[in-house]
């Protein structure tokens, strides 16, 4: 890739234990875009990269190819019976699209979510300052989809607004009522917002075959997977 004859530099990051599959080793290839290269950011997402603050990365694990970038094809997406039940359970909620801006109230919701859902994760003891960096440090058009019950914030989906859709970056939500399935509701509302904007895709991040943590993404059909440098239908990839 190049922008006005500037070669994009890619770096192989140190390997470590895989957070999705026990016994596997994870490794990433990453890049940081300079101001002249920023127009490449949507192209990188389209080529299976993810964003973490100002870094763009893609899995390049030494002995495993289970982590595959996934996106929802919105023109054919219709909520099934299970999704309709989630929408009905949360009929008392509404959402707004807001500037991506960390606050201490959101940090408290984020921290409570992590201690409930990922108590052994590496981010559980994240400081407020680190949370601010995670939420606010972005070279892209990053926004919050904020879910509220009345005036109370019960969930947040951070996403990057792209020319061809939206890329879900991180979500967190109240875990007091598990039956609400707020994580699913946030994805459904991101689909609604993006489809209403006339854009074709929701980039969901990685689908990991064999990982219970990532299995929910396969419910959002039709799903496409980035395999061998091209997007193919989920069913074709798993035939």
Order of alpha helices (4+ residues) and beta strands (2+ residues): beta-beta-beta-beta-beta-beta-alpha-beta-beta-beta-alpha-beta-alpha-alpha-beta-beta-beta-alpha-beta-beta-beta-alpha
